[in-house]
Amino acid sequence: MLDYKLNYFDKLFLDLKERERSYCPYLLVIEAYLYRTPSKKRKAKPQLNRDESFWNSKFVFEIPLATYKTDIFILALARYFAQDIAKNFNLMTKIFAESPVTIRTAIRRSQLVLKKEHAKWNEIRTLANQNPHELVELIATCEAFQSAHKDRLNLVEEYSEPLKPLTLFEFMSFSAAYSFKHLKEQAISFDGGGISADSQLRALTELMQWKLRHVSNESFSLNDIKISQSLKKYHTPLIFPSNEDSSRAEAFLHIFSQLVQAQVELDEFLSQSVHPFCFDDSLLFSVKNECLTLTHLDSDLDDTWERNGNRQKMLRGYWFNLAVNDFISSGMASKQIGTSENHERNQFAYVKAIASLLELQKVYGFTSSVTISSGFNVNLFQALLSQELMISFYLKDYIQAFDREYAEVGDWQKAIGLVTLKGLATGQNRFPITWSLWKDKINNIVGWTVSDDFPSGNINAAKAILDFWCLDLKKRSALLKGSPTSKLQQLTEKPIFKIGSHCVQLPWLMSAQVSSVNAVNNLRRFANQRSSLKDETTRIENQLGDEFKLRGFSVLKNFTAKSHGGVEAGEIDLICAIDNIVIVIEVKSTYCRTTKSEIFYHRDRTLRKAGIQVRKKVDAIKRDLQVDEQLRKTIKLTSDTPNIVGLIADTSIEFDHEYFAGFLKVTIEELLIALADNAHFLCNQEQKVLSSLASGEQVSLVSEAHSLYKNGFSGKEFLDVIEHSRVWEGVGHLNGSKA
């Protein structure tokens, strides 16, 4: 151990040990290491690295065995193995001797598994020498993972190499042909299973990212001559098969298909093997006969991933049903939208845009307009409506037209060729990949920006909308080349691609949109430095508080509890009281996650910290209510012993109805539905529509109206609805609570 005076963590431990009666001081110091931001005063002084300071403090040798097995200590130890600055081998030896399982779990949680060259592997192997049978299997398993990962990387490299000479437009045109082919013929993985649409999308996103890292700047100088040459060389031989030699284009499409297979294999290896190895304790990975094997330690099926996906579909149906009511009450239902031929489709697009807007405003705190990174001020409803109208257009004129032709000819190439030919006959571009000059695209959507102020539309609004949904591939390529750790967002999130002065779109991609998710991730994930972000977060808290107030709760917003013994609880987002029940709410607003690694990070960084924050705030309110008569009057308490409950209210659905530091995490949407008592609006719209199409019978998207509160609304009944997940009752077996 380093020879120096007591450091920050030692002093904190001694202080907590002396005055803390309710909680284990060891755990509180570990929480401070993981989650507390150093004060500005301490930052001003020269400090040891945070990891060095913690792991070389004196108190860590006093941590009891019982603490070794806690989630919070394992998380701290995972951080130790993930970094390469701090080292305390004597402590690791002590922990390993007393609790080998703690060391093994922390190594898995650290995600060292694929980092073959990481310095900590030397330390781990030295530890293993002390008690080989406790670590040798884990090390062998990690080495097998590293070898399997390398094999898959090599496979992707092997199949990508022949495609490097292709221009960006040519590469995208192959993705278009591939995607149309597999709308009807399921893509097959290397192991013979089917490749899902989601897996294809993830793979194509990764491959686009690879191409942007390797493409030459010449690819961004797109013009009509280059487009024509590329189409003639690689695209028309695929969609207009003839006696002419199409073998070169067919060969490239075959290689592209193999590349997608290889990328899917890599992606699913990471998502279905590596990430579960790191985070899922119900699975045991081991090596047998030089192959990785998987054993399920828990016989219960974990359907959380599927359950959450089903709930998200239900919530989309909920917002759609609310939007229908808004659409009717606004008078729009009696107006024709666009041509009579497209009227019903345009109505549907309009309602979907209202649904997305309601979700974005009620859950994420957006206003009617947002300022994006380019400086454009975008009318959010117009942006959402424009995308919904584009989706409707591409579904009708490309996907459904392709479906009709395929039903007649039974061959994907002939079918897409017929769609393209019929488009050309009427002067329309119906190729599987579409392009236009950027200025022409702007002019084409001006009509979608019509308003009372601009009855003929607004060119600047059209520019702002395109900019909102646009991914400038030249800029993104430069960013990816300059930063190896940068990632390309999902292709669906910005589905309009700018290449030089041209706009390029992929019809198959335009038909796979969820506008609200795309807007949230554009604004809260990839534009998270916007000046309005703090206002949006405050608005989320205030709007949720207003809904509680409408239900009869006494509500305090952004309340700061008194300091007790020098301990600051921080600002409390919401205090909602009714019937001598006090609910302390910590609001978390983030974005929509698309991978399991992101979800686990959210759990360990955001939700665990939120649980700790709620605990501190509940304790602070308990103390305040004991001494502050005015506070008791303000929230209308009549009891000296109110029931004080803490909740984490999150915009995301992951880890719903699980507990963090003893406090329940629920979605903001569930709270809104419980307060409005309109769970009958929940609906799996996609499933209902498919059922209607299959049966030929009209189905209702709304269940029979019923109340969640059989005994009438009260604080006790509300807590029962939330704590027992009553909102989700009656909407399928995949919607039960894990609480």
Buried (B, 14 or more C-beta within 10 A) or exposed (E): EEEEEEBBBBBBBBBBBEEBEEBBBBBBBBBBBBBBEBEEEEEEEEEBEBBBBBBBBBBBEEBEEEBBEBEBBBBBBBBBBBBEEBBBEEBBBBBBEBBBEBBBBBBBBBBBBBBBEBEBBEBBEEBBEEBEEBBEBBBEBBBBBBBBBEEBBEBBEEBBEBBEEBBBBBBBBBBBBBBBBBBBEEBEBEEEEEBBBEBBBBBBBBBBBBBBBBBEEEBBBBEEEBBEBBBEBBBBBBBBBEEEEBEEBBEBBEBBBBBBBBBBBBBBBBBEBBBBBBBBEEBBBBBEEEEBEEEEEEEEEEBBEEBBBBBBBBBBBBBBBBBBEBBEEEEBEEEEBBEEEBEEBBBBBBBBBBBBBBBBBBBBBBEEBBBBEEEBEBBBBBBBBBBBBBBBBBBBBBBEBBBEBBEEEEBBBBBBBBBBEBBEEEEEEBBBBBBBBBEEBBBEBBEBBBEEEEEEBBBEBBBBBBBBBBBBBBEBBBBBEEEEEEEBBBBBBBBBBBBBEBBBBBBBBBBBBBBBBBBBBBBBBBBEEBEBBEEBBBBBBBBBBEBBBEBEBBBBBEBEBEEBEEBEBEEBBBBBBBBBBBBBBBBBBBBBBBBBBBBBBBBBEBBBBBBBBBBBBBBBBBBBBEEBEEBBEBBEBEEEEBBBBBBBBBBBBBBBBBBBBEBBBBBBBBBBBBBBBBBBBBBBBEBBEEEBEEEEEEEEBBBEEEEBBEEEBBBBBBBBBBBBBBBBBEBBEBBBBEB
